[in-house]
Amino acid sequence: MENSKNLDSKVIIYDDVCPLCKAYTSGFVRAGWLRPENRIGFAEAPAELIGRIDIDRARHEIPLYDRATGETIYGKEALFFILGEAIPVFKPLFRMGSFRVFIFGLYQIITYNRRIIANSRPPANGFDCAPDFNGFYRWLYIGIMGLFAGLLFTSAVPNFDASLSILFVLAAIAVIRGCLIQTFRARTDYFGHLATVLFIVALLYFGLQSLHIPFAIPSITLLGTWLFYRRIIKL
């Protein structure tokens, strides 16, 4: 598919250290919606380009800069523009109030938690576009991930399975340890990582439990423990 002419002058600037941001922006390029040279990471973006956008807003909402007009659109509006130009049939959907409200909420949850979700660290060089800490969206994310993890475990194990006892004991110990962290920011980040790992473990268990693979639960538990340790070791 050829990219729209309306996208020829558009440049998207993404968070270099965020795998989620890398994935969907590279997807735009692979689909032919954006030219490769029109996708630039913040750490490698020239100072002239950085100076033309609202840096504080760009850390929270991905910017789409127009080289021809000098205008910039941000966040969900930038994504709606790209998708609308590439797939025009979606434009009426993007104008629907209820859909826009839902996407706005989803976008906020992801953008304020993207470094927690992907466990990404600041870039070694260049501009760090990490979002500000937002306790509301962090705890909302923790609650959603915890709810989904619980539903997955409940669906996979309608009755308590003794093989999960170690997993639940380790999770309980992790929760108690987190409650003892004194600062609100560190405690919130800790539980963000814990909720992410529990969701991954629950998803793996839900997907593998029907296959009756020997030692699946101990293996998944060890994997989850390792993932969690890697996430919190630098907190």
C-alpha positions as a Python dict, from the first residue, in 0.01 Angstrom:
ca = {
    (1, 'M'): (0, 0, 0),
    (2, 'E'): (137, 341, -93),
    (3, 'N'): (139, 611, 170),
    (4, 'S'): (-108, 899, 141),
    (5, 'K'): (26, 1221, -9),
    (6, 'N'): (-103, 1396, 303),
    (7, 'L'): (153, 1195, 501),
    (8, 'D'): (453, 1277, 282),
    (9, 'S'): (552, 1577, 491),
    (10, 'K'): (458, 1427, 829),
    (11, 'V'): (727, 1315, 1073),
    (12, 'I'): (643, 1098, 1374),
    (13, 'I'): (879, 1123, 1671),
    (14, 'Y'): (865, 823, 1903),
    (15, 'D'): (1011, 701, 2232),
    (16, 'D'): (1328, 513, 2127),
    (17, 'V'): (1352, 299, 2440),
    (18, 'C'): (988, 189, 2442),
    (19, 'P'): (936, -142, 2253),
    (20, 'L'): (564, -65, 2218),
    (21, 'C'): (639, 268, 2051),
    (22, 'K'): (902, 109, 1829),
    (23, 'A'): (663, -167, 1724),
    (24, 'Y'): (364, 36, 1616),
    (25, 'T'): (560, 316, 1450),
    (26, 'S'): (771, 64, 1256),
    (27, 'G'): (441, -101, 1163),
    (28, 'F'): (331, 224, 1001),
    (29, 'V'): (649, 217, 792),
    (30, 'R'): (618, -151, 696),
    (31, 'A'): (257, -93, 593),
    (32, 'G'): (372, 189, 365),
    (33, 'W'): (180, 457, 553),
    (34, 'L'): (492, 650, 650),
    (35, 'R'): (825, 686, 476),
    (36, 'P'): (1120, 538, 672),
    (37, 'E'): (1283, 881, 694),
    (38, 'N'): (961, 1019, 846),
    (39, 'R'): (997, 802, 1159),
    (40, 'I'): (1251, 942, 1405),
    (41, 'G'): (1333, 847, 1763),
    (42, 'F'): (1362, 1121, 2025),
    (43, 'A'): (1720, 1028, 2116),
    (44, 'E'): (1832, 1067, 1754),
    (45, 'A'): (1608, 1358, 1654),
    (46, 'P'): (1800, 1674, 1553),
    (47, 'A'): (1783, 1966, 1793),
    (48, 'E'): (1613, 2178, 1525),
    (49, 'L'): (1322, 1933, 1504),
    (50, 'I'): (1294, 1900, 1882),
    (51, 'G'): (1281, 2279, 1906),
    (52, 'R'): (975, 2294, 1681),
    (53, 'I'): (748, 2081, 1901),
    (54, 'D'): (604, 2113, 2253),
    (55, 'I'): (853, 1895, 2441),
    (56, 'D'): (649, 1859, 2758),
    (57, 'R'): (340, 1754, 2567),
    (58, 'A'): (543, 1527, 2338),
    (59, 'R'): (663, 1322, 2637),
    (60, 'H'): (300, 1227, 2703),
    (61, 'E'): (146, 1232, 2355),
    (62, 'I'): (338, 1116, 2049),
    (63, 'P'): (393, 1411, 1812),
    (64, 'L'): (331, 1413, 1437),
    (65, 'Y'): (512, 1714, 1291),
    (66, 'D'): (439, 1860, 948),
    (67, 'R'): (759, 1981, 779),
    (68, 'A'): (559, 2180, 522),
    (69, 'T'): (335, 2379, 757),
    (70, 'G'): (528, 2358, 1086),
    (71, 'E'): (214, 2234, 1263),
    (72, 'T'): (217, 1944, 1510),
    (73, 'I'): (-66, 1718, 1624),
    (74, 'Y'): (-29, 1493, 1926),
    (75, 'G'): (-140, 1167, 2081),
    (76, 'K'): (-456, 1000, 1964),
    (77, 'E'): (-515, 1277, 1709),
    (78, 'A'): (-181, 1193, 1546),
    (79, 'L'): (-271, 824, 1532),
    (80, 'F'): (-622, 900, 1403),
    (81, 'F'): (-471, 1116, 1129),
    (82, 'I'): (-229, 846, 1011),
    (83, 'L'): (-488, 568, 1022),
    (84, 'G'): (-756, 789, 868),
    (85, 'E'): (-534, 883, 574),
    (86, 'A'): (-416, 525, 526),
    (87, 'I'): (-761, 364, 573),
    (88, 'P'): (-1025, 632, 503),
    (89, 'V'): (-1314, 401, 593),
    (90, 'F'): (-1218, 448, 960),
    (91, 'K'): (-1260, 827, 956),
    (92, 'P'): (-1630, 822, 1065),
    (93, 'L'): (-1535, 597, 1357),
    (94, 'F'): (-1263, 839, 1465),
    (95, 'R'): (-1523, 1118, 1481),
    (96, 'M'): (-1755, 926, 1716),
    (97, 'G'): (-1759, 1080, 2065),
    (98, 'S'): (-1788, 754, 2258),
    (99, 'F'): (-1503, 596, 2063),
    (100, 'R'): (-1281, 900, 2112),
    (101, 'V'): (-1346, 898, 2488),
    (102, 'F'): (-1259, 527, 2510),
    (103, 'I'): (-940, 568, 2306),
    (104, 'F'): (-839, 873, 2509),
    (105, 'G'): (-864, 675, 2833),
    (106, 'L'): (-679, 378, 2685),
    (107, 'Y'): (-409, 605, 2542),
    (108, 'Q'): (-358, 776, 2878),
    (109, 'I'): (-322, 445, 3060),
    (110, 'I'): (-66, 321, 2810),
    (111, 'T'): (135, 641, 2775),
    (112, 'Y'): (176, 701, 3149),
    (113, 'N'): (269, 337, 3206),
    (114, 'R'): (467, 255, 2893),
    (115, 'R'): (803, 243, 3072),
    (116, 'I'): (651, 7, 3333),
    (117, 'I'): (477, -212, 3075),
    (118, 'A'): (790, -253, 2864),
    (119, 'N'): (1037, -228, 3155),
    (120, 'S'): (1243, 17, 2950),
    (121, 'R'): (1524, 232, 3087),
    (122, 'P'): (1629, 586, 2993),
    (123, 'P'): (1841, 614, 2675),
    (124, 'A'): (2218, 624, 2717),
    (125, 'N'): (2238, 936, 2500),
    (126, 'G'): (2004, 1197, 2363),
    (127, 'F'): (1672, 1330, 2490),
    (128, 'D'): (1476, 1115, 2736),
    (129, 'C'): (1105, 1150, 2663),
    (130, 'A'): (985, 958, 2969),
    (131, 'P'): (638, 1072, 3081),
    (132, 'D'): (574, 1230, 3419),
    (133, 'F'): (469, 1002, 3702),
    (134, 'N'): (90, 989, 3733),
    (135, 'G'): (-37, 801, 4037),
    (136, 'F'): (-398, 784, 3916),
    (137, 'Y'): (-318, 619, 3583),
    (138, 'R'): (-52, 397, 3745),
    (139, 'W'): (-295, 255, 4001),
    (140, 'L'): (-568, 230, 3739),
    (141, 'Y'): (-326, 20, 3531),
    (142, 'I'): (-238, -192, 3834),
    (143, 'G'): (-606, -253, 3905),
    (144, 'I'): (-685, -348, 3544),
    (145, 'M'): (-388, -585, 3517),
    (146, 'G'): (-472, -740, 3853),
    (147, 'L'): (-834, -790, 3749),
    (148, 'F'): (-740, -954, 3419),
    (149, 'A'): (-481, -1175, 3591),
    (150, 'G'): (-742, -1286, 3842),
    (151, 'L'): (-997, -1363, 3571),
    (152, 'L'): (-741, -1565, 3374),
    (153, 'F'): (-640, -1768, 3679),
    (154, 'T'): (-1004, -1825, 3771),
    (155, 'S'): (-1087, -1944, 3419),
    (156, 'A'): (-786, -2174, 3404),
    (157, 'V'): (-835, -2311, 3755),
    (158, 'P'): (-1206, -2317, 3851),
    (159, 'N'): (-1109, -2514, 4162),
    (160, 'F'): (-795, -2446, 4363),
    (161, 'D'): (-500, -2638, 4224),
    (162, 'A'): (-229, -2726, 4474),
    (163, 'S'): (31, -2689, 4199),
    (164, 'L'): (-31, -2314, 4212),
    (165, 'S'): (42, -2287, 4584),
    (166, 'I'): (405, -2182, 4534),
    (167, 'L'): (303, -1917, 4283),
    (168, 'F'): (45, -1771, 4521),
    (169, 'V'): (287, -1780, 4816),
    (170, 'L'): (549, -1595, 4611),
    (171, 'A'): (289, -1341, 4496),
    (172, 'A'): (177, -1288, 4857),
    (173, 'I'): (537, -1234, 4970),
    (174, 'A'): (587, -985, 4685),
    (175, 'V'): (272, -794, 4789),
    (176, 'I'): (383, -778, 5154),
    (177, 'R'): (729, -661, 5050),
    (178, 'G'): (576, -390, 4831),
    (179, 'C'): (359, -263, 5115),
    (180, 'L'): (674, -205, 5322),
    (181, 'I'): (828, 31, 5064),
    (182, 'Q'): (819, 375, 5219),
    (183, 'T'): (795, 620, 4929),
    (184, 'F'): (472, 639, 4729),
    (185, 'R'): (648, 662, 4391),
    (186, 'A'): (873, 361, 4451),
    (187, 'R'): (586, 157, 4596),
    (188, 'T'): (363, 242, 4300),
    (189, 'D'): (632, 151, 4046),
    (190, 'Y'): (693, -176, 4232),
    (191, 'F'): (327, -277, 4217),
    (192, 'G'): (313, -171, 3852),
    (193, 'H'): (588, -421, 3771),
    (194, 'L'): (426, -687, 3990),
    (195, 'A'): (88, -646, 3819),
    (196, 'T'): (253, -669, 3475),
    (197, 'V'): (439, -989, 3563),
    (198, 'L'): (132, -1149, 3724),
    (199, 'F'): (-67, -1075, 3409),
    (200, 'I'): (204, -1232, 3190),
    (201, 'V'): (220, -1540, 3415),
    (202, 'A'): (-161, -1573, 3419),
    (203, 'L'): (-176, -1538, 3041),
    (204, 'L'): (90, -1807, 2993),
    (205, 'Y'): (-79, -2041, 3236),
    (206, 'F'): (-420, -1984, 3075),
    (207, 'G'): (-273, -2061, 2733),
    (208, 'L'): (-77, -2371, 2840),
    (209, 'Q'): (-301, -2535, 3100),
    (210, 'S'): (-514, -2714, 2840),
    (211, 'L'): (-202, -2870, 2684),
    (212, 'H'): (-113, -3058, 3006),
    (213, 'I'): (258, -2995, 2962),
    (214, 'P'): (465, -3157, 3242),
    (215, 'F'): (621, -2905, 3484),
    (216, 'A'): (440, -2617, 3311),
    (217, 'I'): (340, -2446, 3636),
    (218, 'P'): (685, -2465, 3803),
    (219, 'S'): (844, -2343, 3480),
    (220, 'I'): (603, -2052, 3447),
    (221, 'T'): (652, -1966, 3814),
    (222, 'L'): (1031, -1961, 3772),
    (223, 'L'): (995, -1746, 3460),
    (224, 'G'): (770, -1502, 3642),
    (225, 'T'): (1010, -1483, 3938),
    (226, 'W'): (1299, -1412, 3702),
    (227, 'L'): (1103, -1145, 3511),
    (228, 'F'): (999, -974, 3833),
    (229, 'Y'): (1352, -980, 3974),
    (230, 'R'): (1491, -823, 3655),
    (231, 'R'): (1231, -549, 3677),
    (232, 'I'): (1276, -449, 4041),
    (233, 'I'): (1652, -498, 4077),
    (234, 'K'): (1714, -138, 3960),
    (235, 'L'): (1424, 27, 4139),
}
